[in-house]
Amino acid sequence: MSSFQQLSDWGRDNIPFLFFIDYSGQQVKAFPLSDIPSDFAMRFGDGSFGDRHMPTRNTPKICIKKPVSYGIYRSAFQAVQNEMISGNTYLLNLTFPTEIDLKGSLIDVFECGSAPYRALWDNHFCCFSPESFVTIVNNRISTTPVKGTSSVESDPNGSQLLHNIKERAEHEMVVDLLRNDIAQVSTDIEVKRFRYLQQVKTDRCLLWQTESLIEGIMLADWPSKVGEILQKLLPAGSVTGMPKHETCQIIGRVEKVPRGFYCGIFGYYRDHALHSAVAIRFISQKSKTFYYHSGGGITVDSDPRSEYEEMLLKVYLSGDS
């Protein structure tokens, strides 16, 4: 097992590596790019790592087999709302696993589709994420939180999402949280773009998402502290809530099942640059059973039925390339 210190040592010595870190920060799996095990793979845009041994692919399909019941979801939702009424949290990302019928393998899921960030640990999980975590290039750190989703079919130009008061409030809180997070490791923080629309193609439909772009300036010696930097920033604010520490404790109580690598991060370091993503849009495998993990941000104004339906709307495969 690797460690955050190992990442910093590799960064100091300018050794390219990739990494997978779980939600709790307790499990760090990292490998030099020259020595990636055959059951791990990752893709970032045009960058491909560790998939040279993957077998022939088939087009995968999924369908919901056994979602968490609305009654169970509503009970957890109400527990979150009670914490909000008590002033213990203002935004909380509530998630559940949904048992699915997967036609194909995790490798098939990894190989198909067009998600910008993909990660695979064969027979354990596959992730096809639309959301970056942090990027550090030319000593400048950036993050692009994603918060807010709607269907293009019901919201053709995205205006309903952009003008949704609850979604805007939720997005503002996440942006504020991420600004504070990267201020721990950088200076001169700026919100370069706020709450712009992005379209995501899935295997079932088109979705709108809203994103923002936040940037800061790093000291030139940051690679020698890259492990420490990632440890300070975890877990990702967009999949926890605010205030982060208290909200994470509430998540542990209401979700009951540990998230594992879901909502963790993955990425790579190379050529004095770091690229990373949040591990959402995530399928885990336990023996021969598959689970799709999804959720959404809860505020005091949230409606439980709408949030439940949004959680299930996010059970999809990324669209064909």
N, C-alpha and C positions, 0 to 999 in steps of 0.2 A: 504494500500500500504506500502510495506517495503522500506527500504532505505539502502544506503551504510553503514551508521553508525550502523544500526541494524545488518548487517553482521559482522562488527567488534566486536560488543558487544557479539554476539553469539560465535565468534571465541575466544574472550578473556575468555568466560565462558565455552569453550569447548563443546558447544551445536551443535551436527551434524545438518546440514541443506542443502537444495538444493535451487537453484536460477535460475531465468530467467531474463536477463537484455537486454533491447532493444538496437538497434544500437546507438541511441542518448544518452543513459545513463539516460534518463528521467524516464523510467519505470523500477522499480525493483520489481519483484515478488519473494518472498523467504518464505520458510516454514521450521520449524523444521522437521527432518525426522520422528519424532513421530506423526506429525499432518499434513499430506499432503492431500489437498482437492482431492476429487474423480475424478475431471476432469483433473488433472495434473499427468504426469508420465514421467519417465526418465530412460534410460539404458546406462550404461558405461561398455562395456565389459561384465563381468559376474555380475556386480552390477545392481540390479533392484529396482526402487523406485516408489511407488505410483500407481502401475498398478493392485493392487489386486481386484479392482472392475470392471475391463474391461470385456465387454460382449464377446460372441463367435465371432471368427475372420473368415474372408473370404479372399481369395487371391485377392489383389487389382490389377487393371490395369489402366494405364493412356494413353491418346493420346492427342497430341496437337490439340487444338480446335481453338484458335485465338491468334497466336503470334503477337507481335508488328511487324509492317511492316518493311521491309528493309529500306524504305525511311525514316521512323521516326528514326530508329536506326542510319542510316548513318548521319542524321542531328545532332544527339547528339554526334556521333563519331567525326564529323568534328569540333563541338564546343570544344571538348576535345583537338583535335589536335591543334586548334588555341591557346588554353591556353598553350600547350606545346611549340609551336613556340615562344610564348611570355615569356617563361621561368617560368611560374607560377606553373607547375607540370611536373614531369618526368615520373610518373607512376600513372595511375588512374584505379580503378576497376569499370567498367561501367556495370550496371545491369538493367534488365527490368523484369516485371511480364508477364508470358504467361498464358492466360486462357486455362485450360485443361478440358477434360472430364475424371472424376475420377469414375471408377467402384469400388465402395466400400466406406469406410469411412476413416477419419483420424486415427481412432483406428486401422483399418485394415492395413493402411500404417505403423503405429508405430509397430505393432506386427510382420509384415512380413519382411523378408530381413535380411541382415547381416552387416549393417553399424555399426561401432564401437561405435558411439555416437548418441543416439536417444532421442528426446524430444517431448512431446505432451501437448498441452492445447486444450482439446477436443472442437470442434466447432469453433476453432480459428486458430490453426496452428499445423503442424507436421513437424519435422525436422529429417533427417537421415544423419548426417554429417560424412565425412571422416577425418575431420581436428580438431585436438586439439587446444585449445587456450593456456593456461598455465597449467602446473602441478607443484605442490610443494610437494615434498616428502623428508623427512630427511633434511629439510632446504635447499634443492636444487631446483631451479626453472628451468623448461625446456619448450621450445616451439618448435613445428615442423611445420613451414609454408609450405603450399602446393601451388605451383604455376607452372602451365604447364600441359597440358592435350593433349593426342592423343589417337586414336583408335588402339587397338591391331590388328584389321583386316588389317589396312593400314600401321601399324608400328609394325611388329611382335615381334621384340626384343627390342623395345623402343629406338633404335639408332637414329631415325629421331628426336624424341623429345629431346634426350640428346645433339644432335649436332645442334639443331635449335638455331641460333644466337639470334633471337628476344626473344625466350623463356628463354634462359640462362641469357640474360641481365635483363629480367623482374624478374627472380628468384633471381639474385644477389641483385637487388634493394630491394626486399622484405626481404631478409636475413639481409641486412644492416639496414633496417628500424626496424626489430624486435630486432636486437642486441641493437639498441639505445633505444627502448621501454623498454626492461627488465633491461637495465642499470639504469633506473629511480628508480628501486626498489631493485636491487641486485648488487653484485660486482663479479669480476673475470669472466667476460663473455667469453665464448668460443663457437666456432662453432665446435661441436663434429663430425658431419657428414654433408657433403655438397652435395646436389642435387643428391640424390639416387632415384631409380625407385621404385614405388609401383604400384601394379595392383589392380584395383577396378572392381568388378563384378556388372553389372547393370542388369535390366530386359530385356535389348535389346542387350547388347554387353559387351565386356571387354575393359576397359580403362587403359592407363598408366597415372600416375601422378608422378611428381617429388617433393620430400620433402627434407628438411634439418633439422638437430637437433642442437638447440642452448641451452646452459645451463649457469646458474649463481648461486651464493651463497647468501642465505637470512640470515638475523639476526634471532636469535632463537625466538624473540617475534613477529614474523610476523603474527600469527593468530589474535592478538589483533588489527591488522591494515589491515585485509584482505579486508574489504570494500574499504578502501582508496587505497590499491594496485590495485584492479580491476578497480577502477575509473580512476586511473592514466594511466592504460594500454589501456583503451577504447578510440575509437573503434578499433577493431582488424586491425593491419596494413596490413594483407594479403587481406582484403576486402575494403581497402581505397586507399592507395597509398602514394607517397612522393613528397614534404614534406607534412606530414599528415594534419596539420591544414588547409593549403591553399587548399589542394586536397579535403578535406571534404566540404569546402565551394563551390568548383566547382561542386562536386557531387550533392549537394543540388540544384544547379541551373539547371544542365542538366538533372537530373533524374526526377525532378519536384514532384514526388509522394514520400512521406516519406517512408523509408524502414521498419519502425516499428521494430518488433522482428527479421525480416530477417537481417542477418549479425550482429546480437547481439551475446550474449554468454549465455551459460547455463552450470550448473555443480553442484558439491556438495562438502561440507567440512565434513570430519570425521576423527577422530583419528590423529589429527595434520597433516592432508594432504588435499590438494585441487586438484580437478580434474575438468577441464572445457574444453569446445569445442566451436568452432565458428558455429553459426547457419546458415549454408549453406545447399544446397540440401533441399529446404524449400517449403512446400505447405501451403498456407494460405486459409482460408475459409471466405467468406463474404456472409451471408445468405446461399443460396444453390449453390453459384458459387465458383469454386476453381481456384487458381492461383499458378503456379509454378514459383518461383523466381530464376533467374540464371544470370550469367554474366561472365566477364573475364577482365584480366588486359590489359590496353591499353598503348602502348609506342609510341614514335614518328615514329617507324618503322612498326607499326601494319598495317594490311590490313583490311579494313572494312568488306569485304565479309567473310574473314576467321574468323574474330572475331564474326560476326553475326552467322555463322554456328556453331562455338564452343559454343556460348551461348545456342543454341537450342540442341546441342549434350548433354549438361548437364541436359536436361529435361528428367530425368529417375528416376526409383525406384531402390533401392539397390537390388542386386541379392539375390536369395533365400539362406537361411542358409544351 
